């Protein structure tokens, strides 16, 4: 009864060898894969890979187009901001002495015309 509960080293080696041999026999008994089936599988795999490749390329093109559109929008926004800043700077630019004198004279003449 001791060998049932506690197998010896030789018993364990023998059972391992039997299990290994059984696995090898099952592997050898497996039928060979048919070449036509393998060719069909290969063709299906290649078709899937081609479809995935085309899908990836389409996604990459769409992403590139989106980046270009985003860059164009950003460039347009920057150009508009520069234009607004230029108009604001032109508006805030102090007038020359001659322009200031002409505006003052026009105001003076308008005031005198109202008083008469």
N, CA, C and O atoms as CSV, one atom per row, in Angstrom:
chain,resi,resn,atom,element,x,y,z
A,1,UNK,N,N,0.803,-1.196,0.000
A,1,UNK,CA,C,0.000,0.000,0.000
A,1,UNK,C,C,0.847,1.261,0.000
A,1,UNK,O,O,0.359,2.314,-0.411
A,2,UNK,N,N,2.019,1.201,0.417
A,2,UNK,CA,C,2.874,2.367,0.442
A,2,UNK,C,C,3.133,2.878,-0.965
A,2,UNK,O,O,3.227,4.090,-1.159
A,3,UNK,N,N,3.253,1.998,-1.958
A,3,UNK,CA,C,3.536,2.436,-3.319
A,3,UNK,C,C,2.331,3.157,-3.942
A,3,UNK,O,O,2.506,3.975,-4.844
A,4,UNK,N,N,1.108,2.862,-3.470
A,4,UNK,CA,C,-0.068,3.551,-4.000
A,4,UNK,C,C,-0.070,5.019,-3.577
A,4,UNK,O,O,-0.349,5.909,-4.381
A,5,UNK,N,N,0.242,5.253,-2.324
A,5,UNK,CA,C,0.208,6.628,-1.832
A,5,UNK,C,C,1.489,7.386,-2.134
A,5,UNK,O,O,1.464,8.602,-2.325
A,6,UNK,N,N,2.582,6.693,-2.176
A,6,UNK,CA,C,3.873,7.345,-2.366
A,6,UNK,C,C,4.649,6.562,-3.426
A,6,UNK,O,O,5.433,5.677,-3.084
A,7,UNK,N,N,4.434,6.886,-4.752
A,7,UNK,CA,C,5.133,6.110,-5.780
A,7,UNK,C,C,6.631,6.390,-5.742
A,7,UNK,O,O,7.063,7.490,-5.398
A,8,UNK,N,N,7.393,5.405,-6.090
A,8,UNK,CA,C,8.850,5.564,-6.093
A,8,UNK,C,C,9.282,6.358,-7.322
A,8,UNK,O,O,8.473,6.667,-8.197
A,9,UNK,N,N,10.554,6.677,-7.368
A,9,UNK,CA,C,11.091,7.457,-8.479
A,9,UNK,C,C,10.945,6.699,-9.790
A,9,UNK,O,O,10.589,7.279,-10.816
A,10,UNK,N,N,11.221,5.407,-9.750
A,10,UNK,CA,C,11.116,4.599,-10.959
A,10,UNK,C,C,9.667,4.547,-11.454
A,10,UNK,O,O,9.422,4.555,-12.660
A,11,UNK,N,N,8.707,4.495,-10.520
A,11,UNK,CA,C,7.296,4.489,-10.916
A,11,UNK,C,C,6.915,5.807,-11.598
A,11,UNK,O,O,6.199,5.806,-12.599
A,12,UNK,N,N,7.386,6.904,-11.064
A,12,UNK,CA,C,7.080,8.205,-11.655
A,12,UNK,C,C,7.724,8.355,-13.031
A,12,UNK,O,O,7.107,8.893,-13.950
A,13,UNK,N,N,8.969,7.879,-13.175
A,13,UNK,CA,C,9.649,7.939,-14.469
A,13,UNK,C,C,8.915,7.081,-15.485
A,13,UNK,O,O,8.751,7.484,-16.637
A,14,UNK,N,N,8.476,5.909,-15.072
A,14,UNK,CA,C,7.763,5.011,-15.982
A,14,UNK,C,C,6.424,5.615,-16.413
A,14,UNK,O,O,6.064,5.535,-17.588
A,15,UNK,N,N,5.691,6.212,-15.488
A,15,UNK,CA,C,4.402,6.801,-15.859
A,15,UNK,C,C,4.600,8.016,-16.772
A,15,UNK,O,O,3.789,8.250,-17.668
A,16,UNK,N,N,5.659,8.782,-16.554
A,16,UNK,CA,C,5.964,9.917,-17.422
A,16,UNK,C,C,6.324,9.428,-18.820
A,16,UNK,O,O,5.902,10.024,-19.811
A,17,UNK,N,N,7.090,8.365,-18.909
A,17,UNK,CA,C,7.462,7.809,-20.213
A,17,UNK,C,C,6.229,7.296,-20.943
A,17,UNK,O,O,6.107,7.476,-22.155
A,18,UNK,N,N,5.314,6.658,-20.219
A,18,UNK,CA,C,4.074,6.166,-20.845
A,18,UNK,C,C,3.238,7.336,-21.380
A,18,UNK,O,O,2.696,7.262,-22.483
A,19,UNK,N,N,3.138,8.397,-20.607
A,19,UNK,CA,C,2.358,9.560,-21.031
A,19,UNK,C,C,2.990,10.211,-22.267
A,19,UNK,O,O,2.291,10.644,-23.183
A,20,UNK,N,N,4.323,10.269,-22.270
A,20,UNK,CA,C,5.020,10.858,-23.411
A,20,UNK,C,C,4.807,10.008,-24.658
A,20,UNK,O,O,4.551,10.538,-25.739
A,21,UNK,N,N,4.911,8.712,-24.510
A,21,UNK,CA,C,4.723,7.816,-25.642
A,21,UNK,C,C,3.290,7.888,-26.166
A,21,UNK,O,O,3.068,7.844,-27.376
A,22,UNK,N,N,2.321,7.997,-25.261
A,22,UNK,CA,C,0.918,8.102,-25.666
A,22,UNK,C,C,0.686,9.383,-26.470
A,22,UNK,O,O,-0.017,9.367,-27.480
A,23,UNK,N,N,1.278,10.490,-26.020
A,23,UNK,CA,C,1.142,11.758,-26.734
A,23,UNK,C,C,1.781,11.675,-28.112
A,23,UNK,O,O,1.220,12.178,-29.085
A,24,UNK,N,N,2.950,11.045,-28.206
A,24,UNK,CA,C,3.611,10.890,-29.499
A,24,UNK,C,C,2.788,10.025,-30.445
A,24,UNK,O,O,2.678,10.325,-31.634
A,25,UNK,N,N,2.208,8.947,-29.909
A,25,UNK,CA,C,1.363,8.076,-30.738
A,25,UNK,C,C,0.144,8.825,-31.265
A,25,UNK,O,O,-0.234,8.666,-32.425
A,26,UNK,N,N,-0.464,9.635,-30.416
A,26,UNK,CA,C,-1.622,10.419,-30.864
A,26,UNK,C,C,-1.219,11.423,-31.946
A,26,UNK,O,O,-1.964,11.635,-32.903
A,27,UNK,N,N,-0.052,12.037,-31.801
A,27,UNK,CA,C,0.429,12.994,-32.785
A,27,UNK,C,C,0.705,12.305,-34.120
A,27,UNK,O,O,0.385,12.840,-35.182
A,28,UNK,N,N,1.307,11.110,-34.056
A,28,UNK,CA,C,1.600,10.378,-35.287
A,28,UNK,C,C,0.328,9.859,-35.948
A,28,UNK,O,O,0.284,9.722,-37.170
A,29,UNK,N,N,-0.696,9.571,-35.168
A,29,UNK,CA,C,-1.946,9.049,-35.710
A,29,UNK,C,C,-2.776,10.136,-36.382
A,29,UNK,O,O,-3.716,9.833,-37.118
A,30,UNK,N,N,-2.440,11.392,-36.137
A,30,UNK,CA,C,-3.178,12.507,-36.727
A,30,UNK,C,C,-2.983,12.496,-38.243
A,30,UNK,O,O,-1.854,12.380,-38.718
A,31,UNK,N,N,-4.070,12.616,-39.004
A,31,UNK,CA,C,-3.923,12.580,-40.469
A,31,UNK,C,C,-3.203,13.830,-40.978
A,31,UNK,O,O,-3.277,14.894,-40.364
A,32,UNK,N,N,-2.513,13.689,-42.095
A,32,UNK,CA,C,-1.786,14.804,-42.693
A,32,UNK,C,C,-2.785,15.804,-43.264
A,32,UNK,O,O,-3.884,15.434,-43.678
A,33,UNK,N,N,-2.396,17.053,-43.281
A,33,UNK,CA,C,-3.268,18.104,-43.786
A,33,UNK,C,C,-3.266,18.053,-45.310
A,33,UNK,O,O,-2.215,17.933,-45.939
A,34,UNK,N,N,-4.456,18.145,-45.892
A,34,UNK,CA,C,-4.600,18.109,-47.335
A,34,UNK,C,C,-4.047,19.404,-47.949
A,34,UNK,O,O,-4.286,20.491,-47.421
A,35,UNK,N,N,-3.322,19.291,-49.042
A,35,UNK,CA,C,-2.701,20.457,-49.672
A,35,UNK,C,C,-3.743,21.431,-50.212
A,35,UNK,O,O,-3.529,22.642,-50.170
A,36,UNK,N,N,-4.864,20.927,-50.718
A,36,UNK,CA,C,-5.891,21.829,-51.252
A,36,UNK,C,C,-6.518,22.646,-50.131
A,36,UNK,O,O,-6.810,23.829,-50.299
A,37,UNK,N,N,-6.723,21.993,-48.972
A,37,UNK,CA,C,-7.282,22.703,-47.819
A,37,UNK,C,C,-6.307,23.778,-47.363
A,37,UNK,O,O,-6.707,24.901,-47.056
A,38,UNK,N,N,-5.039,23.433,-47.321
A,38,UNK,CA,C,-4.031,24.413,-46.917
A,38,UNK,C,C,-3.961,25.572,-47.905
A,38,UNK,O,O,-3.790,26.722,-47.501
A,39,UNK,N,N,-4.090,25.276,-49.203
A,39,UNK,CA,C,-4.061,26.335,-50.209
A,39,UNK,C,C,-5.272,27.251,-50.040
A,39,UNK,O,O,-5.137,28.469,-50.156
A,40,UNK,N,N,-6.435,26.697,-49.772
A,40,UNK,CA,C,-7.639,27.504,-49.551
A,40,UNK,C,C,-7.481,28.384,-48.320
A,40,UNK,O,O,-7.821,29.567,-48.344
A,41,UNK,N,N,-6.963,27.801,-47.246
A,41,UNK,CA,C,-6.745,28.580,-46.020
A,41,UNK,C,C,-5.765,29.722,-46.276
A,41,UNK,O,O,-5.966,30.849,-45.822
A,42,UNK,N,N,-4.702,29.405,-47.013
A,42,UNK,CA,C,-3.686,30.416,-47.315
A,42,UNK,C,C,-4.297,31.543,-48.153
A,42,UNK,O,O,-4.032,32.718,-47.900
A,43,UNK,N,N,-5.103,31.190,-49.140
A,43,UNK,CA,C,-5.738,32.192,-49.993
A,43,UNK,C,C,-6.697,33.059,-49.170
A,43,UNK,O,O,-6.727,34.279,-49.336
A,44,UNK,N,N,-7.476,32.436,-48.288
A,44,UNK,CA,C,-8.394,33.196,-47.440
A,44,UNK,C,C,-7.612,34.132,-46.526
A,44,UNK,O,O,-8.001,35.283,-46.330
A,45,UNK,N,N,-6.521,33.643,-45.972
A,45,UNK,CA,C,-5.687,34.467,-45.090
A,45,UNK,C,C,-5.121,35.662,-45.857
A,45,UNK,O,O,-5.125,36.788,-45.362
A,46,UNK,N,N,-4.628,35.398,-47.088
A,46,UNK,CA,C,-4.062,36.482,-47.886
A,46,UNK,C,C,-5.124,37.513,-48.253
A,46,UNK,O,O,-4.836,38.710,-48.280
A,47,UNK,N,N,-6.349,37.065,-48.537
A,47,UNK,CA,C,-7.440,37.992,-48.844
A,47,UNK,C,C,-7.759,38.867,-47.633
A,47,UNK,O,O,-7.953,40.076,-47.767
A,48,UNK,N,N,-7.811,38.246,-46.443
A,48,UNK,CA,C,-8.059,39.018,-45.219
A,48,UNK,C,C,-6.951,40.035,-44.989
A,48,UNK,O,O,-7.217,41.186,-44.646
A,49,UNK,N,N,-5.716,39.609,-45.178
A,49,UNK,CA,C,-4.581,40.512,-44.986
A,49,UNK,C,C,-4.631,41.671,-45.988
A,49,UNK,O,O,-4.338,42.814,-45.637
A,50,UNK,N,N,-5.001,41.369,-47.235
A,50,UNK,CA,C,-5.120,42.425,-48.251
A,50,UNK,C,C,-6.201,43.419,-47.867
A,50,UNK,O,O,-6.004,44.630,-47.972
A,51,UNK,N,N,-7.357,42.903,-47.416
A,51,UNK,CA,C,-8.456,43.783,-47.006
A,51,UNK,C,C,-8.033,44.653,-45.822
A,51,UNK,O,O,-8.318,45.850,-45.792
A,52,UNK,N,N,-7.351,44.045,-44.849
A,52,UNK,CA,C,-6.884,44.816,-43.691
A,52,UNK,C,C,-5.864,45.870,-44.114
A,52,UNK,O,O,-5.870,46.991,-43.605
A,53,UNK,N,N,-5.004,45.508,-45.034
A,53,UNK,CA,C,-4.000,46.451,-45.511
A,53,UNK,C,C,-4.665,47.641,-46.203
A,53,UNK,O,O,-4.282,48.789,-45.980
A,54,UNK,N,N,-5.667,47.361,-47.046
A,54,UNK,CA,C,-6.379,48.443,-47.720
A,54,UNK,C,C,-7.123,49.317,-46.715
A,54,UNK,O,O,-7.158,50.540,-46.850
A,55,UNK,N,N,-7.715,48.684,-45.711
A,55,UNK,CA,C,-8.438,49.445,-44.679
A,55,UNK,C,C,-7.474,50.343,-43.909
A,55,UNK,O,O,-7.783,51.502,-43.633
A,56,UNK,N,N,-6.316,49.808,-43.569
A,56,UNK,CA,C,-5.312,50.612,-42.864
A,56,UNK,C,C,-4.867,51.794,-43.726
A,56,UNK,O,O,-4.715,52.910,-43.229
A,57,UNK,N,N,-4.660,51.540,-45.022
A,57,UNK,CA,C,-4.233,52.615,-45.915
A,57,UNK,C,C,-5.313,53.691,-46.011
A,57,UNK,O,O,-5.010,54.884,-46.003
A,58,UNK,N,N,-6.565,53.267,-46.100
A,58,UNK,CA,C,-7.674,54.223,-46.169
A,58,UNK,C,C,-7.737,55.061,-44.892
A,58,UNK,O,O,-7.904,56.279,-44.949
A,59,UNK,N,N,-7.603,54.405,-43.751
A,59,UNK,CA,C,-7.622,55.135,-42.481
A,59,UNK,C,C,-6.452,56.115,-42.392
A,59,UNK,O,O,-6.611,57.234,-41.905
A,60,UNK,N,N,-5.284,55.691,-42.860
A,60,UNK,CA,C,-4.115,56.566,-42.816
A,60,UNK,C,C,-4.325,57.782,-43.712
A,60,UNK,O,O,-3.970,58.900,-43.338
A,61,UNK,N,N,-4.907,57.564,-44.902
A,61,UNK,CA,C,-5.178,58.684,-45.800
A,61,UNK,C,C,-6.198,59.642,-45.183
A,61,UNK,O,O,-6.054,60.860,-45.279
A,62,UNK,N,N,-7.230,59.077,-44.547
A,62,UNK,CA,C,-8.240,59.924,-43.903
A,62,UNK,C,C,-7.624,60.730,-42.765
A,62,UNK,O,O,-7.934,61.908,-42.593
A,63,UNK,N,N,-6.755,60.091,-41.994
A,63,UNK,CA,C,-6.099,60.798,-40.890
A,63,UNK,C,C,-5.201,61.913,-41.426
A,63,UNK,O,O,-5.158,63.005,-40.860
A,64,UNK,N,N,-4.486,61.634,-42.518
A,64,UNK,CA,C,-3.623,62.653,-43.104
A,64,UNK,C,C,-4.453,63.817,-43.639
A,64,UNK,O,O,-4.077,64.978,-43.482
A,65,UNK,N,N,-5.584,63.501,-44.271
A,65,UNK,CA,C,-6.455,64.555,-44.781
A,65,UNK,C,C,-7.019,65.390,-43.635
A,65,UNK,O,O,-7.136,66.610,-43.750
A,66,UNK,N,N,-7.365,64.738,-42.542
A,66,UNK,CA,C,-7.877,65.466,-41.379
A,66,UNK,C,C,-6.805,66.384,-40.804
A,66,UNK,O,O,-7.093,67.511,-40.403
A,67,UNK,N,N,-5.570,65.898,-40.767
A,67,UNK,CA,C,-4.477,66.732,-40.259
A,67,UNK,C,C,-4.260,67.947,-41.157
A,67,UNK,O,O,-4.034,69.057,-40.675
A,68,UNK,N,N,-4.332,67.719,-42.472
A,68,UNK,CA,C,-4.145,68.829,-43.408
A,68,UNK,C,C,-5.266,69.847,-43.233
A,68,UNK,O,O,-5.012,71.052,-43.204
A,69,UNK,N,N,-6.505,69.370,-43.116
A,69,UNK,CA,C,-7.637,70.283,-42.938
A,69,UNK,C,C,-7.504,71.070,-41.644
A,69,UNK,O,O,-7.780,72.269,-41.602
A,70,UNK,N,N,-7.078,70.384,-40.593
A,70,UNK,CA,C,-6.899,71.054,-39.304
A,70,UNK,C,C,-5.800,72.115,-39.397
A,70,UNK,O,O,-5.931,73.206,-38.842
A,71,UNK,N,N,-4.723,71.786,-40.098
A,71,UNK,CA,C,-3.630,72.742,-40.264
A,71,UNK,C,C,-4.086,73.948,-41.086
A,71,UNK,O,O,-3.707,75.082,-40.793
A,72,UNK,N,N,-4.910,73.699,-42.126
A,72,UNK,CA,C,-5.419,74.808,-42.929
A,72,UNK,C,C,-6.314,75.716,-42.095
A,72,UNK,O,O,-6.229,76.940,-42.191
A,73,UNK,N,N,-7.176,75.109,-41.272
A,73,UNK,CA,C,-8.032,75.918,-40.399
A,73,UNK,C,C,-7.202,76.745,-39.427
A,73,UNK,O,O,-7.493,77.915,-39.178
A,74,UNK,N,N,-6.182,76.126,-38.893
A,74,UNK,CA,C,-5.323,76.831,-37.944
A,74,UNK,C,C,-4.588,77.979,-38.644
A,74,UNK,O,O,-4.465,79.071,-38.089
A,75,UNK,N,N,-4.101,77.727,-39.865
A,75,UNK,CA,C,-3.409,78.769,-40.613
A,75,UNK,C,C,-4.369,79.914,-40.939
A,75,UNK,O,O,-3.991,81.084,-40.872
A,76,UNK,N,N,-5.602,79.576,-41.291
A,76,UNK,CA,C,-6.590,80.613,-41.585
A,76,UNK,C,C,-6.890,81.437,-40.335
A,76,UNK,O,O,-7.018,82.659,-40.404
A,77,UNK,N,N,-7.000,80.761,-39.196
A,77,UNK,CA,C,-7.262,81.471,-37.946
A,77,UNK,C,C,-6.096,82.390,-37.592
A,77,UNK,O,O,-6.308,83.514,-37.136
A,78,UNK,N,N,-4.884,81.925,-37.797
A,78,UNK,CA,C,-3.709,82.752,-37.512
A,78,UNK,C,C,-3.673,83.960,-38.439
A,78,UNK,O,O,-3.378,85.073,-38.004
A,79,UNK,N,N,-3.980,83.735,-39.736
A,79,UNK,CA,C,-3.982,84.852,-40.690
A,79,UNK,C,C,-5.052,85.869,-40.324
A,79,UNK,O,O,-4.815,87.074,-40.397
A,80,UNK,N,N,-6.225,85.391,-39.930
A,80,UNK,CA,C,-7.299,86.298,-39.529
A,80,UNK,C,C,-6.903,87.086,-38.287
A,80,UNK,O,O,-7.162,88.286,-38.195
A,81,UNK,N,N,-6.275,86.406,-37.335
A,81,UNK,CA,C,-5.847,87.092,-36.115
A,81,UNK,C,C,-4.801,88.164,-36.443
A,81,UNK,O,O,-4.812,89.247,-35.858
A,82,UNK,N,N,-3.900,87.854,-37.382
A,82,UNK,CA,C,-2.897,88.850,-37.774
A,82,UNK,C,C,-3.560,90.041,-38.451
A,82,UNK,O,O,-3.180,91.190,-38.223
A,83,UNK,N,N,-4.566,89.754,-39.295
A,83,UNK,CA,C,-5.262,90.836,-39.987
A,83,UNK,C,C,-6.006,91.728,-38.994
A,83,UNK,O,O,-5.977,92.953,-39.109
A,84,UNK,N,N,-6.669,91.111,-38.026
A,84,UNK,CA,C,-7.376,91.876,-36.999
A,84,UNK,C,C,-6.394,92.720,-36.202
A,84,UNK,O,O,-6.661,93.885,-35.908
A,85,UNK,N,N,-5.259,92.129,-35.856
A,85,UNK,CA,C,-4.252,92.870,-35.091
A,85,UNK,C,C,-3.702,94.036,-35.907
A,85,UNK,O,O,-3.446,95.110,-35.363
A,86,UNK,N,N,-3.519,93.828,-37.215
A,86,UNK,CA,C,-3.010,94.908,-38.063
A,86,UNK,C,C,-4.034,96.037,-38.161
A,86,UNK,O,O,-3.676,97.212,-38.086
A,87,UNK,N,N,-5.332,95.670,-38.333
A,87,UNK,CA,C,-6.359,96.713,-38.387
A,87,UNK,C,C,-6.448,97.479,-37.077
A,87,UNK,O,O,-6.611,98.700,-37.074
A,88,UNK,N,N,-6.341,96.764,-35.968
A,88,UNK,CA,C,-6.412,97.408,-34.659
A,88,UNK,C,C,-5.214,98.338,-34.466
A,88,UNK,O,O,-5.354,99.447,-33.950
A,89,UNK,N,N,-4.040,97.874,-34.886
A,89,UNK,CA,C,-2.846,98.701,-34.757
A,89,UNK,C,C,-2.962,99.951,-35.621
A,89,UNK,O,O,-2.530,101.032,-35.222
A,90,UNK,N,N,-3.551,99.794,-36.815
A,90,UNK,CA,C,-3.716,100.961,-37.689
A,90,UNK,C,C,-4.700,101.951,-37.091
A,90,UNK,O,O,-4.536,103.164,-37.218
A,91,UNK,N,N,-5.737,101.410,-36.431
A,91,UNK,CA,C,-6.733,102.281,-35.814
A,91,UNK,C,C,-6.140,103.019,-34.612
A,91,UNK,O,O,-6.451,104.188,-34.386
A,92,UNK,N,N,-5.308,102.355,-33.860
A,92,UNK,CA,C,-4.739,102.938,-32.650
A,92,UNK,C,C,-3.481,103.764,-32.923
A,92,UNK,O,O,-2.951,104.419,-32.024
A,93,UNK,N,N,-3.013,103.727,-34.159
A,93,UNK,CA,C,-1.796,104.448,-34.511
A,93,UNK,C,C,-2.065,105.954,-34.394
A,93,UNK,O,O,-3.056,106.453,-34.927
A,94,UNK,N,N,-1.197,106.660,-33.709
A,94,UNK,CA,C,-1.426,108.104,-33.576
A,94,UNK,C,C,-1.303,108.787,-34.938
A,94,UNK,O,O,-0.472,108.415,-35.767
A,95,UNK,N,N,-2.142,109.783,-35.143
A,95,UNK,CA,C,-2.146,110.517,-36.408
A,95,UNK,C,C,-0.918,111.413,-36.497
A,95,UNK,O,O,-0.309,111.768,-35.487
A,96,UNK,N,N,-0.575,111.764,-37.711
A,96,UNK,CA,C,0.573,112.658,-37.889
A,96,UNK,C,C,0.159,114.070,-37.478
A,96,UNK,O,O,-1.019,114.352,-37.260
A,97,UNK,N,N,1.142,114.934,-37.379
A,97,UNK,CA,C,0.882,116.315,-36.955
A,97,UNK,C,C,-0.065,117.019,-37.937
A,97,UNK,O,O,-0.970,117.744,-37.524
A,98,UNK,N,N,0.151,116.802,-39.219
A,98,UNK,CA,C,-0.679,117.466,-40.224
A,98,UNK,C,C,-2.123,116.975,-40.148
A,98,UNK,O,O,-3.061,117.766,-40.250
A,99,UNK,N,N,-2.297,115.646,-39.965
A,99,UNK,CA,C,-3.663,115.100,-39.855
A,99,UNK,C,C,-4.357,115.638,-38.617
A,99,UNK,O,O,-5.541,115.973,-38.664
A,100,UNK,N,N,-3.626,115.723,-37.503
A,100,UNK,CA,C,-4.212,116.247,-36.271
A,100,UNK,C,C,-4.618,117.717,-36.442
A,100,UNK,O,O,-5.674,118.130,-35.961
A,101,UNK,N,N,-3.768,118.515,-37.136
A,101,UNK,CA,C,-4.082,119.929,-37.359
A,101,UNK,C,C,-5.301,120.069,-38.259
A,101,UNK,O,O,-6.145,120.935,-38.028
A,102,UNK,N,N,-5.402,119.218,-39.294
A,102,UNK,CA,C,-6.539,119.286,-40.207
A,102,UNK,C,C,-7.829,118.919,-39.476
A,102,UNK,O,O,-8.857,119.558,-39.695
A,103,UNK,N,N,-7.797,117.908,-38.616
A,103,UNK,CA,C,-8.986,117.516,-37.848
A,103,UNK,C,C,-9.388,118.615,-36.881
A,103,UNK,O,O,-10.575,118.894,-36.711
A,104,UNK,N,N,-8.399,119.244,-36.245
A,104,UNK,CA,C,-8.683,120.327,-35.294
A,104,UNK,C,C,-9.296,121.530,-36.017
A,104,UNK,O,O,-10.244,122.144,-35.526
A,105,UNK,N,N,-8.753,121.853,-37.174
A,105,UNK,CA,C,-9.288,122.969,-37.958
A,105,UNK,C,C,-10.719,122.675,-38.406
A,105,UNK,O,O,-11.564,123.570,-38.427
A,106,UNK,N,N,-10.992,121.386,-38.773
A,106,UNK,CA,C,-12.348,121.026,-39.208
A,106,UNK,C,C,-13.317,121.147,-38.047
A,106,UNK,O,O,-14.439,121.618,-38.236
A,107,UNK,N,N,-12.925,120.745,-36.878
A,107,UNK,CA,C,-13.796,120.880,-35.707
A,107,UNK,C,C,-14.050,122.355,-35.392
A,107,UNK,O,O,-15.174,122.759,-35.091
A,108,UNK,N,N,-13.002,123.130,-35.468
A,108,UNK,CA,C,-13.125,124.565,-35.190
A,108,UNK,C,C,-14.082,125.240,-36.177
A,108,UNK,O,O,-14.920,126.054,-35.791
A,109,UNK,N,N,-13.940,124.885,-37.456
A,109,UNK,CA,C,-14.805,125.470,-38.475
A,109,UNK,C,C,-16.251,125.036,-38.273
A,109,UNK,O,O,-17.170,125.830,-38.474
A,110,UNK,N,N,-16.459,123.767,-37.872
A,110,UNK,CA,C,-17.828,123.278,-37.616
A,110,UNK,C,C,-18.430,124.004,-36.428
A,110,UNK,O,O,-19.608,124.361,-36.455
A,111,UNK,N,N,-17.651,124.227,-35.399
A,111,UNK,CA,C,-18.163,124.935,-34.216
A,111,UNK,C,C,-18.525,126.373,-34.571
A,111,UNK,O,O,-19.571,126.868,-34.153
A,112,UNK,N,N,-17.692,127.032,-35.321
A,112,UNK,CA,C,-17.972,128.411,-35.728
A,112,UNK,C,C,-19.213,128.471,-36.614
A,112,UNK,O,O,-19.997,129.416,-36.529
A,113,UNK,N,N,-19.391,127.461,-37.464
A,113,UNK,CA,C,-20.579,127.442,-38.345
A,113,UNK,C,C,-21.824,127.240,-37.527
A,113,UNK,O,O,-22.871,127.778,-37.887
A,114,UNK,N,N,-21.772,126.503,-36.459
A,114,UNK,CA,C,-22.954,126.293,-35.609
A,114,UNK,C,C,-23.300,127.551,-34.831
A,114,UNK,O,O,-24.475,127.819,-34.577
A,115,UNK,N,N,-22.311,128.311,-34.459
A,115,UNK,CA,C,-22.559,129.509,-33.660
A,115,UNK,C,C,-23.182,130.623,-34.497
A,115,UNK,O,O,-23.826,131.498,-33.918
A,116,UNK,N,N,-23.043,130.647,-35.737
A,116,UNK,CA,C,-23.566,131.728,-36.557
A,116,UNK,C,C,-24.959,131.534,-36.902
A,116,UNK,O,O,-25.545,132.366,-37.594
